């Protein structure tokens, strides 16, 4: 399990990535290059999954069944 300090650092890095993705989305708003939009969509989903995993890690161990 990650220490509180490392979790905080990871949250900060994920925030940096989220802001970067928002800026890229804005820059590509008028682009008609489908592959760029698809790649950005995949990156946003991956970031979302990382945030979800971090939230589960923050919640601690879950009781089984």
C-alpha positions in Angstrom: 0.0 0.0 0.0 1.2 3.5 -0.7 2.0 5.9 2.1 -0.1 9.0 2.6 2.7 11.1 1.1 2.9 9.0 -2.0 -0.9 9.0 -2.4 -0.8 12.8 -2.2 1.9 13.0 -4.8 0.0 10.6 -7.1 -3.1 12.7 -6.8 -1.2 15.8 -7.7 0.3 14.1 -10.8 -3.2 12.9 -11.8 -4.4 16.4 -11.5 -1.6 17.6 -13.8 -2.6 15.0 -16.4 -6.3 15.9 -16.1 -5.5 19.6 -16.7 -3.3 18.7 -19.7 -6.0 16.5 -21.2 -8.5 19.4 -20.8 -6.2 21.7 -22.6 -5.5 19.2 -25.4 -9.3 18.7 -25.8 -9.8 22.4 -26.1 -7.0 22.7 -28.7 -8.4 19.8 -30.7 -12.0 20.9 -30.5 -12.1 22.0 -34.1 -9.9 19.3 -35.5 -11.5 16.8 -37.8 -8.7 14.2 -37.2 -10.7 11.3 -35.8 -7.6 9.4 -34.6 -6.6 12.3 -32.4 -10.0 12.5 -30.8 -10.1 8.7 -30.3 -6.6 8.8 -28.7 -7.7 11.6 -26.4 -10.8 9.7 -25.4 -8.7 6.6 -24.5 -6.4 8.8 -22.5 -9.3 10.3 -20.6 -10.8 6.9 -19.8 -7.4 5.6 -18.6 -7.0 8.7 -16.4 -10.5 8.0 -15.0 -9.6 4.4 -14.2 -6.5 5.6 -12.4 -8.5 8.0 -10.3 -11.0 5.2 -9.5 -8.2 2.9 -8.5 -6.8 5.6 -6.3 -10.2 6.1 -4.6 -10.4 2.4 -3.9 -6.9 2.5 -2.4 -7.8 5.5 -0.2 -10.9 3.6 1.1 -8.6 0.8 2.4 -9.3 -2.9 2.3 -12.8 -3.9 1.6 -14.5 -6.8 3.5 -14.9 -9.8 1.3 -18.3 -11.2 0.3 
